[in-house]
């Protein structure tokens, strides 16, 4: 009654009014901005969180991975839930879950509670992201859907760019808890707007839910990512061959087998794996997965390097990541237009080359890197992402019929998110391994009785006495501590360099599936019209 009275007082909110769909779009853009923002805003604040809780990188990465994993698991479930309970109601519930767990993240008392609440956030976000796109596609007529999706994509690109900046500013000037608390008022406003503005839509015949597929997918992803992230963790003294690791890999393998058998045999599978058999769609999703690994993994590594090694503030490290989304937003439409005129493989392969080169440049970082050395790869990455995703998405959907479009879009999102989760977990594990390797090799070569070592130690002691005003007795201890600190920082940087070099090699390998993709101009012109 209250809602109807409000709508009567504001006629433009009625679903038959011309401006109704734009009110819906504005509501979804704001909530979508908030959801995507939370996948990037934590990156620049992560060193502050690590210092606050006194945790290492192998634990802190779960603050990112837990969110992305829950997000990916919930994505394929959102369509069934909306069909069963209604799109408006499901969207409102997703907002409520996301807002509640944002509040709980803001009052987290240790790293374990924060990781648990981030998983809850991911569950809410996984409901919102695909439903927002579906609601927009339903409310807008075909001739205006491109414009509507353009506005929707702007909000997503803006959150990718502004997330690290906002996170850095808040972490530097306020308490890091605020990066989660700011979601609460925005979420409440969006919840109220959804309840007032949107009309309900519910499918008459909802399909049955694939509980086996959901459970087996959760087991597979959860235990595999846990094992990959914990192989070199401090608590896992047995390493990769410990009993807990073997158990996790066994459970992940069992979950994967059950998931495959289930999805290819049930009438209404959770994930339409049969779509991956389609030539272009299967190959492009391999590329999407690899880019998810590189993209999210690099966004995880850069702020840690900048703040822990170069002494950047959280805001300054956020500014470093800012150009990526801005440049992508500019080059993306240009690449889409260009790919309609020529072979779309040209901008895709160009983007892969630029992506690979940016990772290679990052593999040359040092403890004395200049700001220009850091920014140039970021500019390249922004151009590469703009060149890649529009033509790649077009090629992916060339063989997809209109009735399969929603499932295909959801599957692409799942694979990209899973790739991001793998990227953070795998690169963190490789970072730990490479630091241990370089420490062992360099430590064995470090001869304390050598003239070079003695001369270096004496120079540091002289600096401590003459320039820092230290006593002779304290200078000896201080020089040893400085040398050890410098040595540890160098090992950390070499480990990060190895991570970026591996990312460059994996990204370069993506050229192979792109080269063998099929490109037919007639298909690319209207991929969604096939039945």
C-alpha positions in Angstrom: 0.0 0.0 0.0 2.8 2.4 1.0 4.7 1.5 -2.2 1.7 2.1 -4.4 0.9 5.4 -2.8 4.6 6.5 -3.4 4.4 5.5 -7.0 1.1 7.3 -7.5 2.8 10.5 -6.2 5.7 10.0 -8.6 4.1 8.9 -11.9 7.5 8.4 -13.7 8.1 5.4 -11.4 5.1 3.5 -13.0 6.4 0.7 -15.2 4.4 2.0 -18.2 6.0 5.4 -18.0 8.8 6.2 -20.5 11.3 7.1 -17.8 10.6 4.0 -15.7 13.3 1.9 -17.3 15.9 4.7 -16.7 15.1 4.7 -13.0 15.6 1.0 -13.0 18.9 1.4 -14.8 20.1 4.1 -12.4 19.3 1.8 -9.4 21.2 -1.1 -10.9 24.2 1.0 -11.9 24.6 2.3 -8.4 24.3 -1.2 -6.8 26.5 -2.8 -9.5 29.1 -0.1 -9.0 29.2 -1.0 -5.3 29.5 -4.7 -5.9 32.4 -4.5 -8.4 34.0 -1.8 -6.3 34.3 -4.3 -3.4 36.4 -6.7 -5.5 39.1 -4.0 -6.1 38.8 -1.6 -3.1 40.5 -4.0 -0.7 43.7 -4.4 -2.8 45.3 -1.1 -1.8 44.2 -1.4 1.8 45.5 -5.0 2.1 48.9 -4.0 3.6 47.1 -2.0 6.2 44.9 -4.9 7.1 47.9 -7.2 7.2 49.6 -4.8 9.6 46.5 -4.5 11.7 46.0 -8.2 12.2 49.7 -9.1 12.0 49.2 -11.6 9.2 51.4 -12.7 6.3 50.5 -12.5 2.5 49.5 -16.2 2.4 46.7 -15.5 4.9 45.7 -12.0 3.6 45.1 -13.3 0.0 42.1 -15.2 1.3 40.4 -11.8 2.0 40.4 -11.5 -1.8 40.1 -15.1 -2.8 37.2 -15.8 -0.5 35.1 -13.0 -2.0 35.8 -14.0 -5.6 35.2 -17.7 -4.9 31.8 -17.2 -3.3 31.0 -14.7 -6.1 31.8 -17.3 -8.7 29.9 -20.2 -7.0 26.7 -18.0 -6.7 26.7 -16.7 -10.3 25.2 -19.8 -11.9 22.6 -20.1 -9.1 21.2 -16.6 -9.4 19.1 -17.4 -12.5 17.3 -20.3 -10.9 16.7 -18.4 -7.7 15.2 -15.4 -9.6 13.0 -17.7 -11.7 11.7 -19.4 -8.6 11.2 -16.5 -6.2 11.0 -13.4 -8.6 13.7 -11.1 -10.0 12.8 -8.1 -7.8 12.6 -10.1 -4.6 15.9 -11.9 -5.4 17.7 -8.7 -6.2 16.5 -7.1 -3.0 17.6 -10.2 -1.0 21.0 -10.0 -2.7 21.3 -6.3 -1.7 20.3 -7.2 1.9 22.9 -10.0 2.1 25.6 -7.8 0.6 24.8 -4.8 2.9 24.6 -7.0 6.0 28.0 -8.7 5.4 29.6 -5.3 4.5 28.6 -4.1 8.0 30.0 -7.4 9.5 33.2 -6.9 7.6 33.5 -3.4 9.1 33.4 -4.8 12.6 35.6 -7.8 12.0 37.8 -8.6 15.1 40.4 -10.8 13.4 41.5 -12.2 10.0 39.3 -15.3 10.3 36.1 -13.3 10.9 37.0 -10.9 8.0 37.5 -13.8 5.6 34.2 -15.4 6.6 32.3 -12.1 6.2 33.9 -11.5 2.8 32.6 -14.9 1.7 29.1 -13.7 2.7 29.7 -10.5 0.7 30.6 -12.6 -2.3 27.4 -14.6 -2.0 25.3 -11.4 -2.1 27.4 -9.9 -5.0 27.0 -13.1 -7.0 23.2 -12.7 -6.9 23.3 -9.0 -7.9 25.7 -8.9 -10.8 24.0 -11.3 -13.3 20.5 -10.3 -12.3 21.2 -6.6 -12.9 22.1 -7.4 -16.5 19.0 -9.6 -16.9 16.7 -6.9 -15.5 18.2 -4.3 -17.8 17.8 -6.6 -20.9 14.1 -7.2 -20.0 13.1 -3.6 -19.3 14.7 -2.0 -22.4 13.5 -2.7 -25.9 16.0 -4.3 -28.3 16.8 -1.0 -30.1 17.9 0.6 -26.8 19.6 -2.3 -25.1 23.0 -1.4 -26.5 22.8 2.1 -25.0 21.6 0.7 -21.7 24.4 -1.8 -21.5 26.9 0.9 -22.4 25.8 2.9 -19.3 25.9 -0.3 -17.2 29.4 -1.1 -18.4 30.6 2.4 -17.6 29.6 1.9 -13.9 31.6 -1.4 -13.9 34.7 0.2 -15.5 34.5 3.2 -13.1 34.5 0.9 -10.1 37.5 -1.0 -11.4 39.5 2.3 -11.7 38.1 4.0 -8.6 38.2 1.0 -6.2 42.0 1.1 -5.6 41.9 4.9 -5.3 39.1 4.9 -2.8 40.6 2.1 -0.8 44.0 3.9 -0.7 42.5 7.2 0.4 40.4 5.6 3.1 43.2 3.5 4.4 45.6 6.5 4.6 43.2 9.0 6.1 40.7 6.9 8.1 40.5 3.4 9.5 40.5 0.5 7.0 37.2 -0.7 8.4 35.5 2.2 6.6 36.1 0.6 3.1 33.3 -1.8 4.1 31.2 0.5 6.2 30.6 2.9 3.3 28.6 0.1 1.6 26.0 0.1 4.4 24.1 3.4 3.6 24.5 2.9 -0.1 23.1 -0.6 0.2 20.1 0.5 2.3 19.3 3.2 -0.3 19.5 0.8 -3.1 17.4 -1.7 -1.2 14.7 0.9 -0.7 14.9 2.0 -4.3 14.6 -1.6 -5.5 11.5 -2.1 -3.4 9.8 1.1 -4.5 10.9 1.3 -8.2 11.1 -2.2 -9.7 8.1 -4.3 -10.7 8.2 -8.0 -10.0 8.8 -10.5 -12.7 8.6 -14.3 -12.1 8.9 -17.2 -14.5 5.7 -19.3 -14.7 7.5 -22.6 -14.8 10.8 -22.6 -12.8 13.1 -25.5 -13.6 14.4 -27.8 -10.8 17.5 -26.8 -9.0 20.7 -28.8 -9.6 21.7 -29.4 -5.9 24.3 -32.0 -6.9 26.0 -29.7 -9.3 26.0 -26.8 -6.8 27.5 -28.9 -4.0 30.1 -30.6 -6.2 31.2 -27.3 -7.8 31.6 -25.8 -4.3 33.6 -28.8 -3.1 35.8 -28.7 -6.1 36.6 -25.0 -6.1 36.8 -24.6 -2.4 39.2 -27.5 -1.6 41.4 -26.9 -4.7 41.9 -23.2 -4.0 42.5 -23.9 -0.3 45.2 -26.4 -1.3 46.8 -24.1 -3.8 46.9 -21.2 -1.4 48.1 -23.3 1.6 50.9 -25.4 0.1 53.5 -23.1 1.5 51.6 -21.6 4.3 53.4 -21.2 7.7 51.0 -23.4 9.5 51.4 -26.2 6.9 54.7 -27.6 8.1 54.4 -30.8 5.9 54.3 -28.8 2.6 52.6 -30.1 -0.5 52.8 -33.7 0.6 51.2 -33.3 4.0 48.1 -35.3 4.9 45.9 -32.2 4.7 47.1 -31.3 1.2 46.5 -34.8 -0.1 43.0 -34.9 1.5 42.2 -31.5 -0.1 43.4 -32.6 -3.6 41.5 -35.9 -3.3 38.2 -34.1 -2.3 38.7 -31.5 -5.1 39.2 -34.3 -7.7 36.1 -36.2 -6.4 34.1 -33.0 -6.5 35.3 -32.3 -10.1 34.4 -35.8 -11.3 30.9 -35.6 -9.7 30.4 -32.1 -11.2 31.2 -33.3 -14.7 29.0 -36.4 -14.5 26.1 -34.4 -13.0 26.2 -31.5 -15.5 26.3 -33.7 -18.6 23.4 -36.0 -17.4 20.8 -33.9 -15.5 17.9 -32.3 -17.4 18.5 -28.8 -15.9 22.3 -28.5 -15.2 23.6 -25.7 -12.9 26.2 -24.8 -15.6 25.7 -25.5 -19.2 29.0 -27.2 -19.8 27.8 -28.4 -23.3 28.3 -24.8 -24.5 32.0 -25.3 -24.0 31.9 -27.9 -26.8 31.1 -25.1 -29.2 34.4 -24.3 -31.0 34.7 -20.5 -30.5 33.0 -20.4 -27.1 35.3 -23.1 -25.6 38.5 -21.5 -26.9 37.7 -18.0 -25.9 36.8 -19.2 -22.4 40.3 -20.7 -22.1 41.6 -17.2 -22.9 39.2 -15.6 -20.4 40.4 -17.9 -17.7 44.1 -17.1 -18.4 43.4 -13.3 -18.4 41.5 -13.7 -15.1 44.6 -15.3 -13.6 46.9 -12.4 -14.9 44.5 -9.6 -14.2 43.5 -10.3 -10.7 46.9 -11.7 -9.8 48.7 -8.6 -10.9 46.2 -6.3 -9.1 47.0 -8.3 -5.9 50.8 -8.1 -6.3 51.3 -4.4 -7.3 49.9 -2.7 -4.1 51.9 -5.1 -1.9 55.1 -4.3 -3.8 54.5 -0.6 -3.9 53.7 -0.2 -0.2 56.0 -2.8 1.4 59.1 -2.2 -0.8 58.9 1.4 -2.2 57.1 2.9 0.7 54.1 4.2 -1.2 51.0 5.1 0.8 47.8 3.3 0.1 46.5 6.3 -1.8 49.6 6.5 -4.0 49.4 2.8 -4.9 45.7 3.3 -5.7 46.7 6.2 -8.1 49.0 3.8 -9.9 46.1 1.4 -10.7 43.7 4.3 -11.6 44.6 4.7 -15.3 43.9 1.0 -16.2 40.1 1.3 -16.1 40.1 4.8 -17.6 42.1 3.8 -20.6 40.1 0.6 -21.0 36.9 2.7 -21.1 38.3 4.8 -23.9 39.9 2.1 -26.0 37.1 -0.5 -25.6 34.5 1.2 -27.9 37.2 2.0 -30.4 38.3 -1.7 -30.5 34.7 -2.8 -30.9 34.2 -0.5 -33.8 37.5 -1.5 -35.4 36.8 -5.2 -35.0 33.5 -4.8 -37.0 35.5 -3.4 -39.9 38.5 -5.8 -40.0 39.4 -9.2 -38.7 38.7 -9.1 -34.9 41.8 -11.2 -34.2 43.9 -8.2 -35.0 42.9 -6.1 -31.9 42.8 -9.3 -29.8 46.3 -10.4 -30.6 47.6 -6.8 -30.3 46.1 -6.7 -26.8 47.7 -10.0 -25.9 51.1 -8.7 -27.0 50.7 -5.5 -25.0 49.5 -7.5 -22.0 52.5 -9.8 -22.2 54.9 -6.9 -22.6 53.4 -5.1 -19.6 54.0 -8.2 -17.4 57.5 -8.6 -18.8 58.3 -5.0 -17.8 56.9 -5.7 -14.4 59.3 -8.6 -14.1 62.2 -6.0 -14.1 61.1 -4.2 -11.0 63.6 -3.5 -8.3 63.8 -1.9 -4.8 64.9 1.3 -6.6 62.3 1.4 -9.5 61.3 4.9 -10.6 57.6 6.0 -10.9 57.8 6.1 -14.7 58.9 2.4 -14.7 55.8 1.5 -12.7 53.3 3.6 -14.6 54.2 2.6 -18.2 53.1 -1.0 -17.8 49.9 0.2 -16.3 49.1 2.3 -19.4 49.9 -0.7 -21.6 47.6 -2.9 -19.5 44.7 -0.4 -19.9 45.1 -0.3 -23.7 45.4 -4.1 -23.8 42.2 -4.7 -21.8 40.3 -2.3 -24.0 41.5 -4.0 -27.2 40.8 -7.5 -25.9 37.4 -7.8 -24.3 34.9 -6.4 -26.8 36.1 -8.4 -29.9 36.8 -11.4 -27.7 33.2 -11.4 -26.4 31.9 -11.0 -29.9 33.9 -14.0 -31.1 32.8 -16.1 -28.1 29.1 -15.6 -28.9 29.3 -16.3 -32.7 27.9 -19.8 -32.3 25.5 -19.1 -29.4 21.8 -19.0 -30.0 19.4 -16.4 -28.5 18.0 -19.0 -26.1 21.5 -19.9 -24.9 22.7 -16.3 -24.6 22.0 -15.9 -20.8 23.6 -19.2 -19.9 26.6 -18.4 -22.1 27.1 -15.0 -20.5 26.8 -16.4 -17.0 29.3 -19.2 -17.8 31.8 -16.6 -19.1 31.5 -14.6 -15.9 32.0 -17.7 -13.8 35.1 -18.8 -15.7 36.6 -15.3 -15.5 35.9 -15.1 -11.7 37.3 -18.6 -11.1 40.4 -17.5 -13.1 40.8 -14.5 -10.8 40.5 -16.7 -7.7 43.1 -19.1 -9.2 45.3 -16.2 -10.1 45.5 -14.8 -6.6 46.0 -18.2 -5.0 48.6 -19.5 -7.5 50.7 -16.3 -7.7 50.7 -16.0 -3.9 51.9 -19.6 -3.6 54.6 -19.1 -6.3 55.7 -15.9 -4.6 56.3 -17.8 -1.4 58.2 -20.5 -3.2 60.4 -18.2 -5.2 61.2 -16.1 -2.1 62.4 -19.3 -0.3 64.4 -20.3 -3.4 66.1 -17.0 -3.9 66.9 -16.8 -0.1 68.4 -20.2 -0.1 70.5 -19.6 -3.2 71.6 -16.1 -2.3 72.1 -16.9 1.3 74.5 -19.7 0.4 76.5 -17.4 -1.8 76.7 -14.7 0.8 80.1 -15.2 2.3 80.5 -13.3 5.5 84.3 -13.7 5.5 84.6 -12.2 2.0 86.3 -8.7 1.6 83.2 -7.4 -0.3 80.9 -8.3 2.6 83.2 -6.9 5.2 83.7 -3.7 3.3 79.9 -3.2 2.8 79.3 -3.7 6.5 82.0 -1.2 7.4 80.5 1.4 5.1 77.1 1.0 6.7 78.6 1.3 10.1 80.5 4.4 9.1 77.3 5.9 7.8 75.5 5.1 11.1 78.2 6.7 13.2 78.9 9.8 11.1 75.6 10.6 9.4 73.0 9.1 11.8 74.7 10.0 15.1 74.9 6.4 16.3 77.5 5.1 18.8 80.2 2.7 17.6 78.6 -0.2 19.6 75.1 0.4 18.2 76.4 0.9 14.7 77.5 -2.7 14.4 74.0 -4.0 15.3 72.3 -1.5 13.2 74.4 -2.2 10.1 73.7 -5.9 10.4 69.9 -5.2 10.7 70.0 -2.9 7.7 71.8 -5.5 5.6 69.4 -8.2 6.6 66.4 -5.9 5.9 67.8 -5.0 2.5 68.5 -8.7 1.7 64.9 -9.7 2.6 63.4 -6.9 0.5 65.5 -8.0 -2.5 64.4 -11.6 -2.2 60.8 -10.4 -2.0 61.2 -8.3 -5.2 62.9 -11.2 -7.0 59.9 -13.4 -6.1 57.4 -10.8 -7.4 59.5 -10.5 -10.6 59.3 -14.3 -11.1 55.5 -14.1 -10.7 55.2 -11.5 -13.4 57.5 -13.4 -15.7 55.3 -16.5 -15.3 52.2 -14.4 -16.0 53.8 -13.0 -19.1 54.5 -16.5 -20.4 51.0 -17.7 -19.7 49.5 -14.7 -21.4 51.7 -15.1 -24.4 50.4 -18.6 -24.8 46.9 -17.2 -25.3 47.8 -16.3 -28.9 47.6 -20.0 -29.9 43.8 -20.4 -29.3 43.1 -16.9 -30.8 44.9 -17.8 -34.0 42.7 -20.9 -34.6 39.4 -19.2 -33.8 36.9 -19.0 -36.6 35.9 -15.6 -37.9 32.9 -15.2 -40.2 31.7 -11.7 -40.9 28.1 -12.7 -41.3 28.1 -14.4 -37.9 29.9 -11.6 -36.2 27.4 -9.1 -37.5 24.4 -10.6 -35.7 25.5 -13.4 -33.3 22.4 -13.2 -31.2 19.9 -13.8 -34.0 20.6 -17.5 -34.4 18.1 -19.9 -33.0 
